[in-house]
Amino acid sequence: MIRYSILRLLIFVVALLILFAVGFRSWALLLLSALVSLVVSFFALRRQREQFADQVQRKVSERQERAAAYRSAEDDDTDE
């Protein structure tokens, strides 16, 4: 997640610098930099985003399995 965030920030800064060099200033510079970095990040960082989503999904699945095992163990204790 940190790597993905740093890459997104880097893309934003590069877009900001390029647009500044082209001549954009004030709020237009920030707005266009945000839009450009959004589009570039969407395509350029797809692999990192998918890896992060897979990691989150694995953690959620593990927690659900542990919760189900705990509930099952609890049910076994109350049956006795």
Secondary structure, 3 states (H helix, E strand, C coil): CHHHHHHHHHHHHHHHHHHHHHCCCHHHHHHHHHHHHHHHHHHHCHHHHHHHHHHHHHHHHHHHHHHHHHHHHHHHHHHC
